[in-house]
Amino acid sequence: MQYAVGEDVAENLATALRMVGRAVEAGAEVVVLPEFGNHVSWYADREHARRHAQRLDGEFVRSLAAAAAEHGIYLMVNCTLLREDGRVGGSNVLLGPDGSVLAVSDKQVLMGSERDHIDPAVDRIAPVDTPVGRLGLYSCMDGVIYETPRMLAVEGAQVLLNSLNSFALDEASLHVPVRAVENKVWVVAANKVGPLVPAHSIEAVAERVGVPVDRLHGAGESQIVAPDGTVVAVAPRTGEAVVVADIDVTLADDKSRPDGTDVIASRRPDLYGPIAEAPRGRTAPAGADEIRAAVLTPSVGSGDAELPALLAEAVAAGADLVVLPERAGLGAVDIAPLLTGTTTRVVTSVVDDAGAHVGLVVSADGVEHVQPQLHGRGAAQAASGGEAGGEAGGADGIGVLTTPWGRLAVVVGDDALYPETFRLVALADADVVAVPFSVAERHDVDLMLLERAAENRLNLAVASRPHPEHGAGALIPLSADFTLWGEWSGPFQGVISRPDPVPARVGVTVATLRPVCATNRFVSRGTDVVDGRPWHLASALTAVLVRD
């Protein structure tokens, strides 16, 4: 559902109870309320926030628990909560149909000014097993980067419940639905509408943040998203609303791709250790302001016969970087002679003499970099990525090539399906990622790979043969307009981190990538999308888990 929240806690409670009633009238059994439902999420100082923080045995939570019991529903409430250790958390409270508190989960990643008023989580909870399904809890900024929802999915969540307090249009268009697709789970997300800052402060805050007053309103579009990315119910951008859908929770138990790859079982936790290590900050120098990049897309049914001519066209157009689809049939001996007298680098992938699928960076001088595929593919892998009826992954990490224009990484084939791969790339201080790939599902590019660029601040060049239904690759350049509380080149239009992709067409697609933009990872004051990940809570990503 979605509704507005102000400074009057009693009035906000009345609104929440009224909206719960509407949801029950519509038949809802699981109900999700927006983030910070007790008080508008702006405070004069930390003590002001503490005064309005709720307690589990206080009126706000007790009243909503009574409503859950009255209607026999599961109800996720989000409020600032005074915790036992003295912290003030941004807390999800899951209430059961008997009114009991089933779980409390604190927000792990704080956004901008939230850091001035509340405290981040010091621990986390696993999914809650209920008669209606295994429910995972998170809120807003926790879902703008992948780690928190991913940990819940890895631990078996079927339905992720997400409370939001956001004016960003790219929550609904990217950050909410991508968590369903990449994890093959349901996502139920409730945002706010109305002002997110009190009327007496909104003008001053708008000036400081760099967001117009009319954009400092909850962006609505509360939604329910299926494991394949289908938005089965969505509210408008403005106005109170309740959206309800009947869902088959068991659809979230199928983690398979069209070729049988299980995207959870085929993870490589043995490689993900750096994700759970303390941030060290970016140490590499900034890349060039701009480069010309090209991706090659052969026409349907042509095989690879067109690729030499397309490559020659891209080189003639002055491309600094050219990316071919995976297993394009052109190796280094075919490519290097076409680059004589140029500084172009070409990325392709081949199966080497040992049977491994590897990505190659080729220049006029020959092979400059080799990147093996890390994850296996096929019908029945073990969590270690070993071969069991499919192609095995077995390499031990991501390498980065330093070029005159920046740091280049290669993500090979199905490695692109795993958000952990790109996080490792970001931690290696890459600026540009070449992705020789094969599109196989509807949202491989427009959600999953678009988010890999957004949440890691990476320029992507994705090449794929065209899928008959789901398209081909894309070039995804970063924008210099990214950090709230900073200067933007033009008026803020509601989108914070979602890049503007250039979809690949048949033939040669060229676009400008911006390596230098990869150095800025601050989405808001104090909130770094890479180093701000909940690394200290991320052991679930590095543990080898066995699912029933």
N, C-alpha and C positions, 0 to 999 in steps of 0.2 A: 504494500500500500504506500501511499505518499500523502503527506500533509505538511503544514507549516508548524514551526515551533518558535515560541517567543521566550520572554524572560520570566513569565509567571508560571512557576512549576505546577501549581494547582490547575491552572487553565490548560497547560500542556497535558497533564494527566487526564483531564476530562476529554480532551480531543482524542487521546490514545484510546480510551475506553469506548468512546463513540465509534471510532474507526474499527476497533476490534469487533464491535457489534455488527457493523456493516459487513465485515469479512465473514463472520459466522452466518449471517443471513444469506450470503452468497454460497455457503456450503464449505467454507475453508476448514481444514483439519490442522494445517500447519500455517501459522501466521507470522510474518516478519515485519517488525516496525523499523522506521528509519533510525539512523545514528543520532546520538546525543538527544534523545527524546525528552529529557527532563528540563533542558535549558538551552537556549540558542548558543551556539558554540563560539562565543566571544566573551571574554572576561577582561575586567580592568587589570587584574593581576592574579597571581597564583592563589592568594588567600581568598579572593572573590570566587574562584573556581571551587576551592575547598568548601566554602560555605554552602554552595549549591549541590555539592556531590551527595549522592544518595547512599543509603545503606540497604543491605538485603532485608533487614527487618523493619525498614522504614515504610512510610505510607505509599510512596510511589511504587515500589516493587511489590509490596503486599497487595495493593489494590489490583494491580495487573495479574498477580498470581491468583487472586480470587476470581478474576474474570476468566482466566484459563481454566480454573476448576469448574466454574459455573457452566462453561460451554464445552468442557471436555476436549480442549485443543492443546496443541503444542504451540507455545508463543515465545518468540525471541524478541526480547526487549533490549535496547541499547541505551545506556545512560552513563554519565560520569558517576563513578562508584568509589566510595571511600573504602580502601582495602585494609586488611588486617595489619599490614606492615606499615601503614601510614601513607602509602601512595594514594594518589587519585588516578584511577584508571579510566580509560574509555572502554567500557565493559559490555560485552554481550552476555545476557542472562537468559538461559533457556529454561522456560517454565513448563512443567509437565501438565497433563490433563487432570491431575489431582491437586494442582497448585504448588507442587514442590519445585525447588530449585534443582534442576538436573545437572547444570554445568554453568560455570562462569569463565569467560575467556576474555582476557584483556587485549586491547589493540597492541600490535607488535611494532608497527611502523607509523610514526607520527608525522603529520603533514604540516610544515610551515609553523604557523603561530600556535598550533596545538602543543608544540614543544615548550611554549611559555607557560602553559596552564595545567597540563596533565603529564602523567608519567607513563613510559612504555612498559610493556609486559616484561616480567622477569621469569615467567615460565609459560607453558602452553598446555592445552588439553587435546587429547585425541578425539576422534569422532565419537558421538554419543549414540549408542545402539538403542533404538526404540522400536516398538512394534510397527511403526510406519516407515522405518528405514534408518540407515546410519547417517546421522546429521553432523555436518562440520560447520563451525561458526567462525566468521571473520568479519572485518568491517573496513570499508572504504579504501584507504591507502594500502591496507594489507593486500588488496587485490589489484593495485596498480602495478605491483611487481609480483612475480609468480610464486615466491617461496611459500608463503603461508597457505594458499589454497592447494599447492602441490603436496605439501606435507600431509594435509588432511586426506587428499585423494590417495596418496601412497599408502596411508594407513587404513584405507577401505571406505572412506565416506562415499555415499551415493548421492546425497543432496547437500549442496553447500548453501548456507544461509548468510547473506551479506547485507549488513546495514550500512547505508551511505548518507553522507552529509556533503554533497558535492554540487558545485556549479559548473563542472566540466562536462561538456557535451560528449567527450570521448569516453566517459564512463560507459554510457549505454551503447555507443557505437563500437567500442573495442574492449575495454578492460573487463567489463562484466561478461559478455558472451565468450571471450577467448578462454576464460577459466573453465567453462563447460567443455569446449572443444578439445583443448589440449589434454584434459584429464578424463574426458568422456564421462562426465557426471552432470547431474542437474544443478543449476544455479538459480536461486530465488533471491532477488535483489530489491531492496526497498530504499528509495531515495526520498529526499525532501523536496518541497516546493516552498515558495515564499522567501523572504529575506533571510540570509544566513548570518547577518550582523544586525544588531539592534538599530532602530531608526536614528537614535541619537549619535551613533558612531559611524554609520555606514558611509557617509561622504568622506570622512577622514581616512577610513580604512581603504576605501576604493582608490583614493589618491596614492596611498602608501603601497598597496599591493599591485597597482597598475591595471586594475580591472574596473570597467565602468559600473556604476551603481546598479544599472539594470541587469548586469551579468552576475552580481553577487547574490543571486537567488538560486535556490535549489533547482537543479535541471530536470527533476522528475524522471520520466521514462522508467519507472519501476517495472521490473520484468521478470519473467520466468523463462529460462533457456534450457533446451534439451541437450543431451550429451552430444548430438551431432551439430550443435550450434543454432538449431532452429529456435527462434524466439516465438514461443507458443502463446504468450500473452504479454502485452506491454501497455503502460499508461501513457497519457500525453505528457508533454513537457511542462505544462502548467496545470494547476488546479488539483484539489483533492481527488484521489482515485483509489479504488480497490481493484486489483486484477487477480483473477482466480483461474486456475487450470487444473484439470485432472491429469495426473502424470503416472506413468508406469515406472516406478522406482527401479525395477530390475533391469531396465535398459542400461543403467549405469554399471552393470556388472560385466558388460561386454566391452573389452578394451581393445578389440582387434581392428586393424586396418583392412582394406580390401585384400591385401596379399597375405593376411593372417598374422601380421606382426602385432604382438601385444605391447602397447606403448607403455605399460607399467612394468610388466615382467621383463622387458628387454632393456630397462634402464641399466646404467653402469655405476652403481653407488661407489664402487672402488675407485672411480675417477673423480668423484665429486668433492673430495676432501677440502679443496680451497674454498668452496662455497661456505663451509662451516668454520673458516678461520677468520681471525680478527682482520679487519680491513687495514691495508697498508697505504692506500691512496694511489692515485695514478702517478707513475714516475716517468713515463715516456714523454718525449717532447711532442708538441702539437704538430699535426699534419698540415698539409697544404690547405689553402682556402677552398679550392675547387679542383676536381678532376672530371674528365669525360669518361664515362663508363658505358659499356654496351653489353646487352645480352642477345644471344642468337636463338631464334625460334624457327626451326624448319617447318614447312607446311605439312599438314596431316597427310600421312601416307608416303612421304618422300624419303623416309629413312634418314640417312645422314648425307645423302648425295649433295644436298645444297650447302652443307656447312663450309666447305673450302671457299666457295664464292662469297658466302655471307661474311666469313672471317675477313676476306680480302676487302670487302666493302667497309667493314668496321674499322680496319686498320687505316684505310684510305681516308676515313672520316676523322682521323686523329684521335681515336680512343686511347686513353692511357691504360684502360683495363677492359678486357673482353672476357665474358664468361659463357661457356658452352653448357648444354644440358649434360646430365650425368651419362657416362658411358657413350660419349658422342661419336666414338669410332675414329677420333683423331688423336694420335699420340704426339709426343714431343718431336719425333722425327718428321711428322707431317706439318707441325705448326711452326717450328723454329725457322725454316727457310722463308716462310711467308712474312716474317717479322724483320728480315734483314734491313738494316738502315733505320730502324724505328726504336723507340723506347717502350713500345706497347708490351704489356704483360697479358698473357692469355691463361685462363684457368679452365682446365678440363679434368675429367676423371677417367681412369682406365682400370682394368683388372690386371695386376702385375703378374710376373712369372710364378709367384708363390700363391696366386689365387686370391690375393687381397684387393679390395676395392680402395683405390687411393686417388686423392686429388693432386694435380700437378699445377704448379705455376711455371709457365714457360716464357722465356724471352728469346731474343735473337741469339743469345749465347747458349740456349738449351734450358734444361730443367734447373730452376732456382730453389724450388721448395717442394717437398712431398708431404702430404697430409693423409694418413690412412683413415678410413672410416672407423669410428669408435664403437658404434652400436650395431648389433646384428639385426637381421630382418628375416621374416619367415614365420612359420606357423607355431612354433613351440619352443621359445628360447627360455633358458634359465636367467635368473636375475643378473648373473655375471656377464651376460651377452654371449655365452657359448653357443655353438652351433647345434641346433636340434631340428632338423628338417628345413632349415633355411640357411641364409648366408651369415657367417659369423663376423662379429666385430672383435677386435682383440688388441688394438693399439692402446697406448698408455697416456695419451694427452693431446693437447692442442698446441701447435707451434704457430709462430707469427713471423712473417717475412718483413723486414724493414726495407722500404722502397724510398725513392727520393720524395714521394708525395705523402708518405704515411705508412702506417703499420697494417699489413694485409694478412688476414686469416682466411682459411678455406674450411667450410663446413660441407662434408661430403655426403651426398645422398640422404638417406634416412636419418643421419645425425641431426638434420634440420627439424625433426619431429620433437626433439627433447629440449625444453627450455633450459635445462642444465648445461647443454652444450654451449649455448650462446652466453650464459653467465660466465663459463670458463673463458670464453673468448674475450669478454669484457674485462675480466680480471687479468688477462694477459695484455691489456692496454691496446687492443686492436682499434683501428679507426674505420676500416672497411672490411666487409666480409663477403667473399665470393661463395655462392651456393649453387654448385651443379646438382640439380634436383630433378625429381619426377613428380609432378602434381598428381595426386590420386583422390583427394577428397575436396569437397566444396570450399572449405574454409582454410585450406593449407596456406594460402598466400594472404588473402584479405583480412584474416584474423591472426593466425598463428605467426606467420613470418613478419607481418606488420608489427605485432606486439614485440617480437624479438628485437626489432630495431628500436621501438619506443622505450622498452623497459631497461635496455642496456646502453642506449645512446650509441648505436652502431649504424653506419650506412650499409645497406645490403644491395647486392647485385645477384638476383636469383634467376637462373636460366632453367627452363624445362621445355620438353616437347609439349605441344598443346594437348591437353586432355579434351576429349570430345564434349564433355559437359562442364568442366571446372576451370578451363582456361589454362594459361601458361604461367610464366614467371613474372617478375617485376623488378624495377629499380626503385629503391626506397631511400631517398636522400633525407638526411636530418635537416631540420630548420634551426636557424640561429635563435629564433623566438621560442624560448623554452622555460626560462626561470621566472616564476612569479616573484614579486618584490624586486624585479629587475627591469631594465629598459627593453622595450620591444620596438621593432622597426615600424609597426603599425598598430592600429587599434586591436585590442583583444577581442577575438570573435567567438570565444567560448571553448576552444580546443587548446589543451595544455601540451600534451605529449604525443598525440597521434600524428605520425608523419603523413605526408601527402604522397602516395605511391604513384609511379608511372607504370601502368600495366604493360606487359610485353605484348607486342603484336607479332604476327608472322613476319619473319625477316629479321632486320636489325633494329633494335630499339636502343636509343641513346639518350642519356640524361646526365645531368650534373650532380655528382656526389660531393659532399662537403666534409672531408676528413677532419678539419679543424674543429667542427662542432662536436665531435666525439669526446673532446676534453671536458666539456661542461656537462656534468651529470646531476646538477642541482635543480630539481623540479620546483622547489620553493626554498625559502630561507631555511637553511639547516637540514634539508631533506635531500640526500643523495640517493638516486635510484639504484646505484650499484653498491657503494660502501654502506648505505643505510639499510641494506637487507638485514633480516633478523638472523644474522650468522650464528649468534650464541644460542639460538633455539633450533638450529637446523640439523640436528643429529639424525632426524628421521630421513633426511635426504641422502645421508651417507651410510645408513644402515641397510643391510641386506635383509629385506622382509620377505616372508613366505606367506602368500595369500592362499586361503582355502579354495 
